[in-house]
């Protein structure tokens, strides 16, 4: 069982890493071709779209996965089909009317966009609301049936379609707004692709749509708390996308174009770099979360303790390795990847945000696995309120940095509250000392990186950045081994077993 879990986690992580790398490269391409203003328009449209998509289906995949596992245990094949059908029906009940209302009542949401062009670009995505919500159900079916390979392949293929098609379409875009329109069209086509392939796979491999009665009500009851939290996250992003450029214009004296460019720089260039750990942590969570939940309800405290410790330590260690090179080389990353010095300043200044961010994400996963969704939702709101207060109070004084300050503070708040609750739910788990040592190693590596970056400044940009980044990572890893937070020796027996099999 453990071997299967680790294999699945590794499989999902590898594909997810490739997918995120493609998306990251696509961001670089878009930033070069349509500029910060075009990225800003594109981000605003996606932020508003994500609110409706999240409200329609964000809690469905996890719930479908859990309910399919339950039906598998009872040996009911028809029950599994009913769960999937209930998921599809519940999303269509929301998305089809919502798409029509939004399209014909577009004037009601016009205030969310800086101009009519942005509104029209958003309307292009409406068919994707219906298609992607159905694909979300298929994704849950893949997870519940432990079909991680087809899930990973479809996710990667969807991203590949968007990247290739988007690059071709955007390459000849005459204006930033037209470039944002073409990038959005590529996103819509990728949604069509994943819908067709996932539904086709489901039907070709024995899936059916049957009477969902008996499964619809429990599915909705279980999905609602998760949906509420994720919808709040998307709504917060949409609020920020709407009001932050306006605040920058009114309080800081920027023009509308300059404000959009600043917002696009931070959300479309800096944050994708700072959110690099998300793909790794998300892959671990997809596979491990159901196991944690099973251990919790079965009363297997020792296994639950083990999984909590391992996942939290893995998340924090990932951040520990990434912070020092980003802190030292953030400025170079912004210029080399995006040809934008300001994006690099933001990356460097807020690189330490990765520690509370990773801790917050993994502790939320652990707590949700132990039926604490309502409390993690409350903790999320506490962090969100801090972010909004930071934006509205600090923007006149520190500009766009108010958003990043609020975001970092929200992660600190949710991480602290989550850790406090987790200690009550599983007091035997030990990870606080590990977090403290990781933080110290992270600071030590950052100081080393800052000093080394100055010594390699005379080298050619790419050469200096690669050599310096490799040296900083090697130094941090060595310090981690010396501090006892990266136990390489623990893997030696596994390596020996593999060699003996050969």
Backbone torsions as a table, in degrees:
resi	resn	phi	psi	omega
1	UNK	NA	-47.6	-179.3
2	UNK	-62.0	-40.9	179.7
3	UNK	-61.4	-40.9	179.8
4	UNK	-63.7	-41.3	179.7
5	UNK	-62.8	-47.6	-178.5
6	UNK	-65.9	-38.1	178.3
7	UNK	-64.0	-45.0	179.6
8	UNK	-63.6	-43.5	179.7
9	UNK	-62.4	-41.6	179.4
10	UNK	-65.4	-40.7	180.0
11	UNK	-62.3	-50.1	180.0
12	UNK	-63.3	-39.7	-179.3
13	UNK	-63.7	-43.4	-178.9
14	UNK	-62.5	-49.3	-179.7
15	UNK	-65.7	-39.2	179.6
16	UNK	-65.5	-37.5	178.2
17	UNK	-64.5	-42.5	176.9
18	UNK	-62.4	-43.7	-179.9
19	UNK	-61.9	-46.1	-179.5
20	UNK	-67.0	-33.1	176.7
21	UNK	-64.4	-41.6	176.0
22	UNK	-60.8	-46.4	-179.8
23	UNK	-62.7	-39.4	179.5
24	UNK	-65.3	-43.5	177.7
25	UNK	-62.9	-36.1	178.9
26	UNK	-64.6	-38.9	176.3
27	UNK	-60.1	-41.6	179.3
28	UNK	-63.1	-44.8	-179.9
29	UNK	-61.3	-46.3	179.9
30	UNK	-62.0	-42.0	-179.2
31	UNK	-62.9	-32.9	179.1
32	UNK	-76.1	-35.4	-172.7
33	UNK	-89.7	-37.5	-177.1
34	UNK	-115.7	-3.7	173.6
35	UNK	75.1	177.5	-177.3
36	UNK	-64.7	-35.5	-179.9
37	UNK	-65.4	-45.6	178.1
38	UNK	-63.2	-40.5	176.8
39	UNK	-61.2	-40.4	179.7
40	UNK	-60.8	-45.3	177.8
41	UNK	-62.2	-46.2	-180.0
42	UNK	-59.4	-43.6	-179.2
43	UNK	-66.4	-40.2	179.6
44	UNK	-62.6	-45.2	179.5
45	UNK	-61.9	-43.8	179.5
46	UNK	-67.1	-34.3	180.0
47	UNK	-65.2	-45.0	179.0
48	UNK	-66.9	-42.5	179.0
49	UNK	-60.2	-40.4	-177.1
50	UNK	-65.4	-27.7	177.3
51	UNK	-62.2	-49.9	-179.0
52	UNK	-67.5	-39.7	179.9
53	UNK	-65.7	-41.9	179.9
54	UNK	-64.8	-41.8	178.7
55	UNK	-64.0	-30.6	-176.8
56	UNK	-79.7	-34.3	-166.8
57	UNK	-149.3	4.1	-171.3
58	UNK	-65.1	-32.3	179.6
59	UNK	-88.5	-6.8	-174.4
60	UNK	-69.8	-48.6	-175.0
61	UNK	-56.9	-46.7	-179.0
62	UNK	-64.3	-41.8	-178.9
63	UNK	-66.9	-44.8	176.9
64	UNK	-58.6	-43.2	179.7
65	UNK	-58.9	-46.6	-178.9
66	UNK	-65.9	-41.7	-177.7
67	UNK	-70.2	-33.5	175.7
68	UNK	-66.3	-40.8	177.4
69	UNK	-59.9	-39.3	178.5
70	UNK	-65.1	-42.9	179.3
71	UNK	-67.2	-34.4	177.1
72	UNK	-63.6	-41.6	179.8
73	UNK	-63.4	-33.7	-179.9
74	UNK	-87.8	-4.9	177.4
75	UNK	76.7	21.4	-177.9
76	UNK	-98.5	100.2	178.1
77	UNK	-69.4	-39.1	178.2
78	UNK	-65.7	-34.1	177.8
79	UNK	-61.9	-38.6	177.2
80	UNK	-64.2	-41.5	178.1
81	UNK	-64.4	-36.4	179.5
82	UNK	-67.3	-36.2	177.5
83	UNK	-62.8	-47.3	179.6
84	UNK	-62.6	-43.0	179.4
85	UNK	-62.7	-40.6	178.0
86	UNK	-62.9	-39.1	178.3
87	UNK	-64.1	-45.2	178.8
88	UNK	-62.6	-45.7	-179.1
89	UNK	-61.8	-43.5	-177.9
90	UNK	-64.2	-35.6	179.1
91	UNK	-74.7	-38.6	-179.5
92	UNK	-68.1	-33.4	178.4
93	UNK	-59.1	-33.2	-179.8
94	UNK	-89.9	-46.6	-167.7
95	UNK	-74.3	-37.5	-178.5
96	UNK	-65.2	-51.3	175.9
97	UNK	-62.2	-38.6	-178.8
98	UNK	-62.2	-42.0	-179.5
99	UNK	-62.6	-42.7	179.9
100	UNK	-67.8	-41.9	-179.5
101	UNK	-63.9	-43.4	-179.6
102	UNK	-65.1	-42.8	-176.6
103	UNK	-65.6	-47.9	-176.8
104	UNK	-83.3	-16.0	176.8
105	UNK	-113.2	36.7	-175.2
106	UNK	-56.8	-29.1	-178.6
107	UNK	-64.5	-23.5	-178.6
108	UNK	-72.7	-24.2	-179.6
109	UNK	-110.7	7.7	-177.3
110	UNK	-60.0	-28.8	-177.7
111	UNK	-66.5	-15.9	-179.7
112	UNK	-76.6	-11.6	-173.5
113	UNK	-120.7	147.2	-177.0
114	UNK	-70.0	-24.8	-179.9
115	UNK	-156.9	175.3	-177.0
116	UNK	-68.5	-32.1	178.4
117	UNK	-60.0	-42.4	179.8
118	UNK	-64.8	-39.3	178.2
119	UNK	-62.7	-44.5	-179.8
120	UNK	-64.5	-36.7	177.2
121	UNK	-64.6	-40.6	177.8
122	UNK	-62.5	-42.8	-178.5
123	UNK	-60.5	-27.1	177.6
124	UNK	-61.2	-26.9	-176.3
125	UNK	-83.3	-9.8	-172.3
126	UNK	-55.6	-43.4	176.3
127	UNK	-58.1	-31.9	178.6
128	UNK	-65.0	-23.7	177.2
129	UNK	-61.6	-43.4	-179.5
130	UNK	-71.9	-48.0	-175.1
131	UNK	-66.0	-43.5	-176.1
132	UNK	-71.2	-31.2	177.4
133	UNK	-66.1	-36.4	175.9
134	UNK	-68.3	-40.4	178.0
135	UNK	-62.2	-32.7	177.6
136	UNK	-61.0	-37.6	176.7
137	UNK	-65.6	-43.9	177.9
138	UNK	-60.3	-37.6	178.5
139	UNK	-61.8	-42.5	177.0
140	UNK	-63.4	-35.8	177.8
141	UNK	-65.4	-39.8	176.4
142	UNK	-60.2	-46.5	-178.9
143	UNK	-63.0	-47.0	-176.9
144	UNK	-63.3	-33.7	178.5
145	UNK	-90.3	5.9	179.5
146	UNK	57.7	36.2	176.6
147	UNK	-96.7	69.1	-174.3
148	UNK	-74.5	-27.2	-179.6
149	UNK	-67.9	-52.5	177.7
150	UNK	-61.6	-38.0	176.5
151	UNK	-58.2	-47.6	-178.2
152	UNK	-65.4	-40.4	-179.5
153	UNK	-65.6	-41.9	180.0
154	UNK	-66.8	-41.2	177.7
155	UNK	-60.2	-44.5	-179.6
156	UNK	-66.8	-41.4	-179.8
157	UNK	-65.6	-39.6	178.3
158	UNK	-59.9	-46.3	179.5
159	UNK	-65.3	-38.0	179.9
160	UNK	-63.7	-42.0	177.8
161	UNK	-60.0	-45.8	-179.1
162	UNK	-64.0	-43.4	-177.3
163	UNK	-66.2	-49.1	-177.5
164	UNK	-65.7	-50.5	-178.2
165	UNK	-65.5	-41.9	179.9
166	UNK	-62.6	-41.1	179.5
167	UNK	-63.2	-42.9	179.7
168	UNK	-64.5	-45.0	-176.9
169	UNK	-69.4	-42.0	-174.6
170	UNK	-74.9	-23.1	-172.4
171	UNK	-55.4	-35.8	-176.5
172	UNK	-105.7	14.1	-178.6
173	UNK	-64.2	128.0	-175.8
174	UNK	-78.4	-24.9	-177.6
175	UNK	-136.0	161.0	176.4
176	UNK	-58.3	-40.2	-179.9
177	UNK	-64.9	-41.9	177.6
178	UNK	-65.7	-37.3	176.9
179	UNK	-63.1	-41.4	177.3
180	UNK	-63.9	-38.3	177.9
181	UNK	-62.1	-45.9	-178.0
182	UNK	-68.3	-37.5	177.2
183	UNK	-64.3	-37.3	177.6
184	UNK	-67.3	-39.0	176.9
185	UNK	-60.9	-41.5	177.7
186	UNK	-62.4	-39.1	177.8
187	UNK	-62.9	-43.1	179.3
188	UNK	-61.4	-43.7	179.9
189	UNK	-63.4	-36.9	177.9
190	UNK	-66.1	-34.0	176.1
191	UNK	-64.8	-41.6	177.3
192	UNK	-60.3	-42.7	-179.1
193	UNK	-60.3	-51.2	-176.7
194	UNK	-65.6	-34.7	177.6
195	UNK	-62.8	-51.0	-176.5
196	UNK	-63.1	-46.4	-176.3
197	UNK	-67.8	-43.5	-176.6
198	UNK	-68.1	-44.4	178.5
199	UNK	-66.0	-39.9	177.1
200	UNK	-61.0	-43.4	178.2
201	UNK	-61.2	-44.9	-178.7
202	UNK	-59.7	-45.9	-177.8
203	UNK	-71.6	-38.4	-178.7
204	UNK	-71.4	-20.3	-179.5
205	UNK	-107.8	35.6	170.7
206	UNK	91.5	0.6	179.5
207	UNK	-73.2	149.2	179.3
208	UNK	-141.0	159.2	171.6
209	UNK	-107.6	116.4	-173.9
210	UNK	-124.8	-177.0	179.0
211	UNK	-62.6	119.1	-175.5
212	UNK	-87.6	1.5	-178.7
213	UNK	-58.7	137.2	-176.0
214	UNK	98.0	-20.1	-179.7
215	UNK	-113.8	-23.3	-174.4
216	UNK	-65.3	-47.8	-177.4
217	UNK	-64.5	-50.3	178.5
218	UNK	-63.8	-31.6	178.2
219	UNK	-64.5	-46.6	-179.6
220	UNK	-65.3	-39.7	-179.6
221	UNK	-63.7	-37.7	-179.0
222	UNK	-77.8	-33.2	-175.2
223	UNK	-80.1	-24.4	-171.7
224	UNK	-59.4	-47.4	-179.5
225	UNK	-61.6	-40.2	179.1
226	UNK	-66.6	-42.4	178.7
227	UNK	-61.8	-40.7	-179.9
228	UNK	-60.0	-42.8	-179.3
229	UNK	-67.5	-45.9	-176.7
230	UNK	-72.6	-32.4	175.4
231	UNK	-65.5	-39.2	177.3
232	UNK	-61.4	-38.1	178.0
233	UNK	-63.2	-47.0	179.4
234	UNK	-65.9	-39.4	179.5
235	UNK	-63.9	-39.1	177.4
236	UNK	-62.4	-42.4	177.5
237	UNK	-61.9	-38.2	179.0
238	UNK	-68.4	-39.9	177.6
239	UNK	-61.4	-44.4	178.8
240	UNK	-62.7	-44.2	-179.8
241	UNK	-62.1	-30.6	-178.1
242	UNK	-82.0	-47.4	-169.8
243	UNK	-93.3	-27.5	-177.2
244	UNK	-63.5	-48.1	176.0
245	UNK	-59.0	-37.0	178.5
246	UNK	-66.1	-39.5	177.5
247	UNK	-65.7	-40.3	178.5
248	UNK	-62.8	-36.0	178.9
249	UNK	-71.3	-47.0	-175.4
250	UNK	-77.8	-39.4	-173.5
251	UNK	-94.1	-25.2	-174.6
252	UNK	-113.0	-5.8	175.4
253	UNK	82.7	12.6	178.1
254	UNK	-76.6	152.8	170.7
255	UNK	-74.4	166.0	179.5
256	UNK	-59.1	-40.9	-179.9
257	UNK	-65.7	-41.8	179.8
258	UNK	-66.8	-39.5	179.6
259	UNK	-64.6	-43.0	177.2
260	UNK	-62.0	-39.1	-179.9
261	UNK	-64.8	-41.2	178.2
262	UNK	-64.3	-45.6	179.2
263	UNK	-62.6	-43.2	178.6
264	UNK	-63.8	-36.3	178.9
265	UNK	-63.1	-46.5	-176.7
266	UNK	-71.0	-48.5	-174.3
267	UNK	-82.5	-28.1	-176.8
268	UNK	-99.9	-13.3	-179.0
269	UNK	-122.4	-55.3	-175.2
270	UNK	-71.0	-49.6	-175.3
271	UNK	-63.8	-39.3	176.3
272	UNK	-57.1	-33.5	177.4
273	UNK	-71.3	-45.0	-178.3
274	UNK	-69.6	-22.6	180.0
275	UNK	-94.0	15.2	178.2
276	UNK	-53.9	-40.3	-178.9
277	UNK	-64.5	-19.0	-175.0
278	UNK	-57.0	-39.8	-177.5
279	UNK	-65.7	-40.1	179.5
280	UNK	-67.8	-46.4	-178.6
281	UNK	-67.4	-39.9	178.7
282	UNK	-61.7	-38.6	179.1
283	UNK	-64.8	-41.2	178.2
284	UNK	-64.0	-43.4	-177.0
285	UNK	-63.9	-39.7	-178.2
286	UNK	-56.8	-40.0	-175.6
287	UNK	-88.0	-39.0	-171.6
288	UNK	-84.4	-31.5	-175.3
289	UNK	-54.6	-46.9	178.1
290	UNK	-61.9	-34.4	178.7
291	UNK	-65.9	-42.7	177.5
292	UNK	-59.0	-45.2	-179.1
293	UNK	-61.7	-42.5	179.4
294	UNK	-62.8	-44.2	179.1
295	UNK	-63.1	-39.1	-177.8
296	UNK	-64.3	-50.1	-177.1
297	UNK	-72.3	-25.3	178.5
298	UNK	-86.2	-4.8	179.2
299	UNK	74.8	20.8	179.1
300	UNK	-85.7	79.4	-171.6
301	UNK	-65.9	-37.5	-178.3
302	UNK	-64.2	-43.5	179.5
303	UNK	-69.7	-36.8	177.7
304	UNK	-63.6	-44.9	177.6
305	UNK	-58.3	-45.0	-179.3
306	UNK	-61.5	-45.8	-177.9
307	UNK	-66.8	-40.3	178.5
308	UNK	-62.6	-47.5	-179.3
309	UNK	-61.7	-46.5	-176.8
310	UNK	-65.1	-44.1	-176.9
311	UNK	-70.2	-41.4	178.9
312	UNK	-65.9	-43.3	179.0
313	UNK	-63.9	-38.6	178.4
314	UNK	-63.1	-43.4	-179.1
315	UNK	-63.7	-45.0	-178.8
316	UNK	-68.1	-37.3	-179.5
317	UNK	-66.9	-37.7	175.9
318	UNK	-58.0	-45.1	178.0
319	UNK	-63.7	-40.0	-178.5
320	UNK	-59.7	-38.1	-179.7
321	UNK	-75.4	-28.8	-174.0
322	UNK	-89.1	-30.5	-175.3
323	UNK	-60.9	-50.0	-176.4
324	UNK	-57.3	-49.1	178.5
325	UNK	-65.3	-34.6	178.5
326	UNK	-69.6	-37.5	177.8
327	UNK	-64.6	-44.5	-176.8
328	UNK	-77.0	-36.5	-171.3
329	UNK	-113.2	11.5	-178.8
330	UNK	-55.2	-43.1	179.1
331	UNK	-61.4	-42.5	178.6
332	UNK	-66.2	-38.2	179.5
333	UNK	-61.0	-44.6	-179.8
334	UNK	-60.8	-42.2	-178.2
335	UNK	-74.8	-44.9	-175.6
336	UNK	-70.2	-39.4	-176.7
337	UNK	-87.3	-42.2	-172.5
338	UNK	-114.9	-4.4	-175.0
339	UNK	55.7	40.6	-176.5
340	UNK	-141.1	107.6	-175.9
341	UNK	-67.7	-35.7	-177.2
342	UNK	-65.6	-37.5	177.8
343	UNK	-60.0	-36.7	178.1
344	UNK	-68.1	-36.7	177.3
345	UNK	-61.7	-41.5	179.6
346	UNK	-66.2	-42.8	179.1
347	UNK	-58.3	-48.1	-178.4
348	UNK	-65.8	-45.8	-175.7
349	UNK	-65.5	-31.5	-175.3
350	UNK	-114.6	21.4	178.7
351	UNK	-61.6	-32.5	-178.2
352	UNK	-70.0	-9.6	175.8
353	UNK	-62.4	-22.7	-176.8
354	UNK	-61.1	-34.0	-178.7
355	UNK	-63.0	-57.7	177.7
356	UNK	-66.7	-29.2	179.0
357	UNK	-63.2	-50.8	-179.4
358	UNK	-64.0	-40.6	179.2
359	UNK	-65.2	-41.3	178.9
360	UNK	-62.7	-44.7	-178.1
361	UNK	-62.3	-46.8	-174.5
362	UNK	-75.6	-35.3	177.4
363	UNK	-68.5	-33.7	175.8
364	UNK	-63.4	-42.8	177.4
365	UNK	-59.8	-45.4	-179.2
366	UNK	-63.6	-43.7	-178.3
367	UNK	-68.3	-40.2	177.6
368	UNK	-63.7	-30.2	177.3
369	UNK	-69.3	-18.4	-179.9
370	UNK	-108.0	27.4	173.3
371	UNK	66.2	37.6	179.5
372	UNK	-113.8	32.0	-175.8
373	UNK	-60.3	-38.3	-177.4
374	UNK	-66.1	-42.9	-179.1
375	UNK	-68.8	-39.8	177.8
376	UNK	-66.3	-30.2	175.1
377	UNK	-65.1	-43.0	177.8
378	UNK	-62.8	-42.0	179.1
379	UNK	-64.3	-37.7	177.1
380	UNK	-61.6	-43.2	179.7
381	UNK	-62.1	-36.3	177.9
382	UNK	-61.4	-45.1	177.0
383	UNK	-65.9	-38.8	-179.8
384	UNK	-64.8	-39.8	177.9
385	UNK	-62.2	-38.7	177.0
386	UNK	-63.0	-41.6	179.8
387	UNK	-62.3	-47.1	-179.4
388	UNK	-63.4	-41.0	178.2
389	UNK	-62.4	-40.5	178.9
390	UNK	-61.7	-43.3	-178.3
391	UNK	-64.6	-49.3	-174.5
392	UNK	-74.8	-27.0	-178.6
393	UNK	-91.6	-41.0	-170.6
394	UNK	-93.5	-17.8	-177.2
395	UNK	-54.3	-42.3	178.6
396	UNK	-61.8	-20.0	-175.4
397	UNK	-102.1	-38.6	-176.0
398	UNK	-124.5	9.0	174.6
399	UNK	63.3	-137.1	-175.7
400	UNK	-63.5	-19.5	178.3
401	UNK	-65.0	-18.3	178.0
402	UNK	-61.8	-36.9	179.6
403	UNK	-67.1	-46.1	-179.1
404	UNK	-67.1	-36.6	176.6
405	UNK	-63.6	-43.7	178.2
406	UNK	-65.1	-39.1	179.3
407	UNK	-64.3	-46.1	178.7
408	UNK	-62.1	-43.5	179.5
409	UNK	-64.1	-36.2	179.5
410	UNK	-64.9	-37.1	177.7
411	UNK	-67.8	-39.1	178.3
412	UNK	-62.2	-44.3	-178.4
413	UNK	-64.7	-49.8	-178.3
414	UNK	-66.3	-37.1	178.7
415	UNK	-64.0	-44.5	-179.1
416	UNK	-63.9	-44.7	179.8
417	UNK	-67.1	-39.7	178.3
418	UNK	-62.8	-45.3	-179.6
419	UNK	-61.7	-41.2	179.0
420	UNK	-60.1	-46.1	179.8
421	UNK	-69.7	-37.8	-178.7
422	UNK	-64.3	-34.0	177.1
423	UNK	-64.8	-30.1	176.9
424	UNK	-76.6	-39.4	-176.5
425	UNK	-73.8	-35.5	-179.7
426	UNK	-141.0	74.3	-174.5
427	UNK	-64.3	-20.5	-178.0
428	UNK	-76.9	-15.2	179.7
429	UNK	-70.3	137.3	-177.8
430	UNK	-121.1	115.1	-179.7
431	UNK	-152.9	-8.4	-176.5
432	UNK	-65.9	-41.0	178.0
433	UNK	-62.9	-40.2	179.2
434	UNK	-60.8	-43.3	179.3
435	UNK	-61.8	-42.1	179.0
436	UNK	-62.4	-44.2	179.4
437	UNK	-65.5	-40.7	177.7
438	UNK	-59.8	-42.3	179.0
439	UNK	-62.0	-42.7	179.6
440	UNK	-65.1	-43.7	177.9
441	UNK	-62.5	-38.6	179.6
442	UNK	-61.9	-45.5	178.2
443	UNK	-64.6	-41.9	179.5
444	UNK	-61.5	-45.8	178.8
445	UNK	-65.2	-33.9	179.9
446	UNK	-68.3	-39.9	176.9
447	UNK	-63.6	-43.5	176.9
448	UNK	-60.6	-44.3	-179.6
449	UNK	-63.4	-40.6	179.4
450	UNK	-61.9	-42.2	179.9
451	UNK	-69.1	-41.6	-177.9
452	UNK	-68.1	-36.5	-178.9
453	UNK	-61.3	-36.1	177.3
454	UNK	-67.0	-33.0	-178.8
455	UNK	-75.6	-25.8	-177.7
456	UNK	-98.9	9.5	-176.7
457	UNK	-62.4	-26.7	-177.0
458	UNK	-77.3	-14.0	-179.2
459	UNK	-75.8	160.0	173.2
460	UNK	-55.7	145.4	-170.9
461	UNK	-50.4	-55.7	-177.3
462	UNK	-65.7	-41.7	179.8
463	UNK	-62.3	-47.0	-179.5
464	UNK	-63.0	-42.4	-178.3
465	UNK	-65.6	-43.6	-178.3
466	UNK	-66.9	-47.3	-179.6
467	UNK	-64.8	-43.5	-179.0
468	UNK	-66.4	-42.7	179.4
469	UNK	-62.6	-41.9	178.4
470	UNK	-64.1	-41.0	-179.5
471	UNK	-67.0	-41.1	179.7
472	UNK	-65.5	-43.4	179.6
473	UNK	-64.2	-42.8	178.6
474	UNK	-63.0	-42.2	179.1
475	UNK	-62.6	-46.0	-178.9
476	UNK	-64.8	-40.8	178.6
477	UNK	-64.4	-41.9	177.7
478	UNK	-62.3	-44.5	177.8
479	UNK	-62.5	-35.6	178.9
480	UNK	-66.0	-41.7	177.6
481	UNK	-64.0	-42.8	179.8
482	UNK	-64.5	-33.9	-179.2
483	UNK	-83.4	-6.3	176.6
484	UNK	83.4	17.7	179.5
485	UNK	-103.3	-3.6	174.2
486	UNK	-130.4	88.2	-173.3
487	UNK	-85.5	82.9	-179.9
488	UNK	-62.8	-32.2	-178.3
489	UNK	-61.9	-24.7	-179.0
490	UNK	-64.8	-22.7	-178.0
491	UNK	-91.0	-8.6	-176.5
492	UNK	-61.1	-44.5	178.0
493	UNK	-59.5	-39.1	178.5
494	UNK	-63.3	-43.9	179.8
495	UNK	-62.9	-41.1	-180.0
496	UNK	-63.8	-40.3	-179.8
497	UNK	-63.6	-40.6	179.8
498	UNK	-63.7	-40.2	-179.2
499	UNK	-68.5	-36.6	179.5
500	UNK	-66.5	-35.5	178.8
501	UNK	-65.5	-32.5	178.9
502	UNK	-72.0	NA	NA
